[in-house]
Amino acid sequence: MPSRENEIKKASWAGILGNAFLATMKITVGFISGSLAVVADGIDSLSDVVISVITLITAKILSKPPNKKFTYGYGKADTIATKALSFIIFFAGIQLLYTTISKIIQGDVSAIPSKIAIYVTILSILGKILLAYYQLSIGKKTGSSMLVANSKNMQNDILISSSVLLGLIFIYIFKFPLLDRIAAFLVSFWILRTAYKIFMQTNLELMDGTKDCSVYNKIFEAIESVDGVYNPHRVRARDIGDKLMVVIDMEVDGNVSLYQAHEMAHKVEQSIKNKIDNIFDIVIHVEPLGDEISEKEFGISRNNL
């Protein structure tokens, strides 16, 4: 199996085992200590186990080779899974917001929990920091938007646990539990904001866009470095997983042989690959010099870059 899928699988298993441990610890200690906030934090960690399972399943899908039904392969499974994660994060934020508002309106006051709840919450924060850092580093290394999104979700969990810790401190020391509710209210909006950003980022790939538009400058520079190639136009780039698909129209002297035109196209392809990493494929359409270009063309040319 390619190393990218192996890395994603390892990160997924780390998320499953790590979150399962933290969830079990927080729920158990929450009930023992009498802290419903810690229990709720543990239930949130259980949702992270579900997210990591989704990540693991997606990694298996990514390893499948192209076939007649999916001739471009399964690279966008990562994007679809990321979209699903954004919904999970969104509904977790909505639930936290609803619960917090309900408790504020009802004037619910938490009982003072035992100190063990504070210690477990601190341990949970440290564990989440390690998991979030690991998921983010592997996500950037493999180009997995799914792991990066999972890392952001774990960063939200750190905020949630921090708000729980803050609430416990105020409840235990200052006898002022309302701040616990206020902190949870603000954190819920942060979670919803993160879910929205992840949702919008995945739209880019599903709409056949590319995250880095500066790649077009590199493409044109690579094309223009090849002698005998003129007027590159209708240049299109789109993300497929962690790779880039490029389509180009370009012109060559109409009197050259098919073999020569093919050689020029091959040089353009190699020049682009030398400038840009993670190329999925390059498709080049060769036209005779001076061929009329449609005014309603798709893609990018030098004059509209």
Secondary structure, DSSP 4 states (H G I P E B T S, - for coil): --HHHHHHHHHHHHHHHHHHHHHHHHHHHHHHHT-HHHHHHHHHHHHHHHHHHHHHHHHHHHTSPP-SS-TT-STTHHHHHHHHHHHHHHHHHHHHHHHHHHHHHHT--PPPPPTHHHHHHHHHHHHHHHHHHHHHHHHHHHT-HHHHHHHHHHHHHHHHHHHHHHHHHIIIII--THHHHHHHHHHHHHHHHHHHHHHHHHHHHHTT--S-TTHHHHHHHHHHTSTT-EEEEEEEEEEETTEEEEEEEEEE-TTS-HHHHHHHHHHHHHHHHHH-SSEEEEEEEEEETT----TT--SB-GGG-
